[in-house]
Amino acid sequence: MKNYILVMVIVLLGSCNNDKKTSNCPETPTVKENPFPEKIKFPSLDSLTVFANLYHYNDSAPVIVLCHQARYNKFEYSGIAPKLHKLGYNCLAIDQRSGGGIVESINETNKEALKLNKAVDFLDAEQDIIAAVEFAAKKYKQNVILWGSSYSSVLSLYTAIDHKNVRAVIAFSPGDYFQKEKGSLTEKIKTFEKPMLVTSSKEEAPELSAMLKDKKLGVNQIQFIPDSIGHHGSRALWESSNNNEEYWKAILNFLESLKN
């Protein structure tokens, strides 16, 4: 009897291999789970090595480039990117040269820049963000969703305005910080037509609203103001941040709107 059962199992397995459409066969997974991100690196516009975590879903899934806030690194997205990945997104979380250590995680790009005596101010990191956009767009053969936090959200908006490889932008706690060097973001954003979601803490919201005062927001151009106090930057989505759920709802609704 045992031999008969063994033979039947072998026969069934063989039929699955020969006929993938057999109803009794287990469905072949189309996505390989990747619980730990792939450590990658690519050159910035000035050839400095940019270090990043790649959460690969599949070759045709939408792509999100994730940029951190001041004194931070790609660790800012260590709890955010896996959630986005499970929802069907390729995510590239980068270390910009303007940043630092958080918890036990170091900013590898910043470390490399300091070793090579390169400047590491906020605006110096713009080339890292642009390089990440170009790298991801080339790798996946599609335009990307660019996501910034604090200073990088400002640079992400400038990048989205100027670069065709960005199809949408998510900006956590942006402000018009670089008017002298980059021109007024308040002015530039008036005619910006790509989809965007801008958000902040509740305390920061009036300043952000003032920056958008002459901007006609549409269905795919949204300022999300939290009901709760909220947080500065993308850390508003951390599990440890109170009322992170309302930010997540806004993000997921926006990402869903991009599919239409």
C-alpha positions as CSV (number, residue, x, y, z in Angstrom):
1,M,0.0,0.0,0.0
2,K,2.8,2.4,0.9
3,N,4.5,1.7,-2.4
4,Y,1.3,2.4,-4.2
5,I,0.9,5.8,-2.5
6,L,4.5,6.7,-3.3
7,V,4.0,5.8,-7.0
8,M,0.9,8.0,-7.1
9,V,2.7,11.0,-5.6
10,I,5.5,10.6,-8.2
11,V,2.9,10.4,-11.0
12,L,1.1,13.5,-9.7
13,L,4.3,15.5,-9.4
14,G,5.3,14.4,-12.9
15,S,1.9,15.6,-14.3
16,C,2.4,18.9,-12.6
17,N,5.7,19.4,-14.2
18,N,4.3,18.5,-17.6
19,D,1.1,20.4,-17.3
20,K,1.2,23.7,-15.3
21,K,-2.5,24.2,-15.9
22,T,-3.5,21.0,-14.0
23,S,-6.0,22.1,-11.3
24,N,-4.4,19.9,-8.7
25,C,-1.0,21.4,-9.2
26,P,0.3,24.0,-6.8
27,E,0.4,27.5,-8.4
28,T,3.9,28.5,-9.4
29,P,4.8,31.8,-7.5
30,T,5.4,34.7,-9.8
31,V,7.3,36.7,-7.1
32,K,10.1,35.4,-4.9
33,E,9.8,36.8,-1.4
34,N,12.8,39.0,-0.5
35,P,12.7,39.6,3.2
36,F,16.1,41.2,3.2
37,P,17.0,43.9,0.7
38,E,19.7,43.5,-1.8
39,K,22.7,45.7,-1.0
40,I,23.6,47.6,-4.2
41,K,25.7,50.6,-5.2
42,F,25.8,52.8,-8.3
43,P,27.7,56.0,-9.2
44,S,26.4,59.5,-8.5
45,L,26.6,62.2,-11.1
46,D,30.1,63.0,-9.8
47,S,31.1,59.3,-9.7
48,L,30.8,59.1,-5.9
49,T,29.5,55.6,-4.9
50,V,25.9,55.7,-3.7
51,F,24.9,52.9,-1.5
52,A,21.3,51.6,-1.4
53,N,18.9,48.9,-0.5
54,L,16.9,47.4,-3.3
55,Y,13.6,45.7,-2.5
56,H,13.0,44.0,-5.8
57,Y,9.4,42.7,-6.5
58,N,9.5,42.0,-10.2
59,D,10.7,43.6,-13.4
60,S,7.4,45.2,-14.4
61,A,6.2,46.4,-10.9
62,P,6.1,50.1,-10.3
63,V,9.2,51.6,-8.8
64,I,9.6,53.9,-5.8
65,V,12.9,55.7,-5.1
66,L,13.1,56.5,-1.3
67,C,15.2,59.4,-0.1
68,H,15.9,60.1,3.6
69,Q,15.9,63.3,5.8
70,A,18.8,65.2,7.3
71,R,21.2,63.2,9.6
72,Y,19.5,60.0,8.6
73,N,20.1,57.2,6.0
74,K,18.2,54.4,4.2
75,F,17.3,53.0,7.6
76,E,14.5,55.5,7.7
77,Y,12.7,53.1,5.3
78,S,13.6,49.8,6.9
79,G,10.0,49.4,8.1
80,I,8.4,51.3,5.2
81,A,9.9,49.7,2.1
82,P,9.0,46.1,3.1
83,K,5.4,47.1,3.4
84,L,5.5,48.8,0.0
85,H,7.3,45.7,-1.4
86,K,4.5,43.4,-0.2
87,L,2.0,45.6,-1.9
88,G,3.7,45.1,-5.2
89,Y,6.3,47.8,-5.5
90,N,10.0,47.8,-6.3
91,C,11.7,50.1,-3.8
92,L,15.1,51.6,-3.9
93,A,16.1,53.2,-0.6
94,I,19.3,55.2,-0.9
95,D,22.0,56.8,1.3
96,Q,22.5,60.4,0.2
97,R,25.8,62.0,1.0
98,S,24.1,64.5,3.3
99,G,23.0,62.4,6.2
100,G,24.3,60.4,9.1
101,G,23.9,57.4,11.4
102,I,20.7,56.3,13.0
103,V,20.3,53.6,15.6
104,E,23.2,51.2,14.6
105,S,23.0,52.0,10.9
106,I,25.6,54.2,9.2
107,N,25.2,56.3,6.1
108,E,27.6,54.6,3.7
109,T,27.5,57.2,1.0
110,N,28.2,60.0,3.6
111,K,31.1,58.0,4.9
112,E,32.6,57.5,1.4
113,A,32.1,61.2,0.6
114,L,33.9,62.3,3.7
115,K,36.7,59.9,3.0
116,L,37.1,61.6,-0.5
117,N,36.8,65.1,1.0
118,K,33.6,65.8,-0.9
119,A,31.1,68.3,0.3
120,V,28.1,66.9,2.1
121,D,25.6,69.8,2.4
122,F,21.9,69.3,1.5
123,L,22.3,70.6,-2.1
124,D,25.3,68.4,-2.7
125,A,23.0,65.4,-2.3
126,E,20.8,66.4,-5.2
127,Q,23.1,64.6,-7.6
128,D,22.7,61.4,-5.6
129,I,18.9,61.7,-5.9
130,I,19.0,62.3,-9.7
131,A,21.5,59.4,-10.1
132,A,19.1,57.1,-8.2
133,V,16.2,58.2,-10.4
134,E,18.2,57.5,-13.6
135,F,19.6,54.2,-12.2
136,A,16.1,52.9,-11.3
137,A,14.5,54.2,-14.5
138,K,17.1,52.4,-16.6
139,K,17.0,49.2,-14.6
140,Y,13.3,48.8,-14.7
141,K,12.7,50.6,-18.1
142,Q,10.0,52.9,-16.7
143,N,9.6,56.2,-15.0
144,V,9.7,56.2,-11.2
145,I,7.8,57.5,-8.2
146,L,10.2,59.8,-6.3
147,W,9.7,60.0,-2.5
148,G,11.5,62.5,-0.3
149,S,11.7,63.3,3.4
150,S,12.4,66.8,4.8
151,Y,15.3,68.3,2.9
152,S,15.2,65.5,0.3
153,S,11.5,66.1,-0.2
154,V,12.4,69.6,-1.4
155,L,15.1,68.2,-3.8
156,S,12.6,65.5,-4.9
157,L,10.1,68.2,-5.9
158,Y,12.8,70.1,-7.9
159,T,13.9,66.8,-9.5
160,A,10.3,65.9,-10.4
161,I,9.8,69.2,-12.0
162,D,12.9,69.0,-14.1
163,H,13.3,65.3,-15.0
164,K,11.1,63.2,-17.3
165,N,12.1,60.0,-15.6
166,V,9.9,61.0,-12.6
167,R,6.2,60.3,-13.1
168,A,5.0,61.2,-9.6
169,V,6.3,62.6,-6.3
170,I,5.6,62.0,-2.6
171,A,7.0,64.8,-0.3
172,F,7.1,64.5,3.4
173,S,7.6,67.9,5.2
174,P,8.9,70.0,2.2
175,G,9.5,73.8,2.4
176,D,10.9,76.5,0.2
177,Y,14.4,76.2,1.6
178,F,16.6,76.7,-1.5
179,Q,15.1,79.8,-3.1
180,K,18.5,81.5,-3.6
181,E,20.2,78.5,-5.1
182,K,17.4,76.7,-7.0
183,G,14.7,79.4,-7.5
184,S,11.4,79.6,-5.6
185,L,9.8,76.3,-5.3
186,T,6.5,78.1,-4.6
187,E,6.8,79.6,-8.1
188,K,8.0,76.5,-9.8
189,I,5.3,74.3,-8.4
190,K,2.5,76.6,-9.7
191,T,2.7,75.0,-13.1
192,F,3.7,71.5,-12.0
193,E,1.3,69.0,-13.5
194,K,2.6,65.6,-12.4
195,P,0.8,63.7,-9.7
196,M,2.0,64.6,-6.2
197,L,1.2,64.0,-2.6
198,V,2.7,66.5,-0.1
199,T,2.2,66.1,3.6
200,S,3.7,67.1,7.0
201,S,3.0,67.2,10.7
202,K,0.0,69.2,11.6
203,E,2.2,72.0,13.0
204,E,4.0,72.3,9.6
205,A,0.8,72.2,7.6
206,P,0.1,75.9,7.5
207,E,3.6,76.7,6.1
208,L,3.1,74.0,3.5
209,S,-0.3,75.3,2.6
210,A,1.3,78.8,2.1
211,M,3.8,77.3,-0.3
212,L,0.9,75.8,-2.3
213,K,-1.4,78.9,-2.0
214,D,-1.3,79.7,-5.7
215,K,-1.4,76.1,-6.8
216,K,-4.7,74.6,-8.0
217,L,-4.6,71.1,-6.5
218,G,-6.4,68.4,-8.4
219,V,-7.4,64.8,-8.0
220,N,-3.8,63.6,-8.3
221,Q,-2.3,66.6,-6.5
222,I,-3.0,66.5,-2.8
223,Q,-1.9,68.1,0.4
224,F,-2.6,65.6,3.2
225,I,-3.1,67.3,6.6
226,P,-3.2,64.7,9.5
227,D,-5.9,64.9,12.2
228,S,-3.3,64.0,14.8
229,I,-0.1,65.9,15.7
230,G,1.8,63.8,13.2
231,H,5.6,63.8,12.6
232,H,8.2,65.5,10.5
233,G,9.4,63.5,7.5
234,S,8.7,59.9,6.5
235,R,9.1,58.7,10.1
236,A,5.4,59.6,10.3
237,L,4.8,56.1,8.8
238,W,6.9,54.2,11.4
239,E,5.1,51.7,13.5
240,S,6.4,53.6,16.6
241,S,4.8,56.8,15.5
242,N,1.4,57.6,16.9
243,N,-1.4,57.6,14.4
244,N,0.8,56.4,11.5
245,E,-2.3,54.7,10.1
246,E,-3.8,57.9,8.7
247,Y,-0.6,58.6,6.8
248,W,-0.5,55.1,5.4
249,K,-4.1,55.5,4.3
250,A,-3.3,58.7,2.4
251,I,-0.2,57.1,0.8
252,L,-2.0,54.0,-0.3
253,N,-4.9,55.9,-1.7
254,F,-2.5,58.1,-3.7
255,L,-0.5,55.1,-5.0
256,E,-3.7,53.4,-6.0
257,S,-4.8,56.5,-8.0
258,L,-1.6,56.2,-10.0
259,K,-2.8,52.9,-11.4
260,N,-5.8,54.5,-13.1
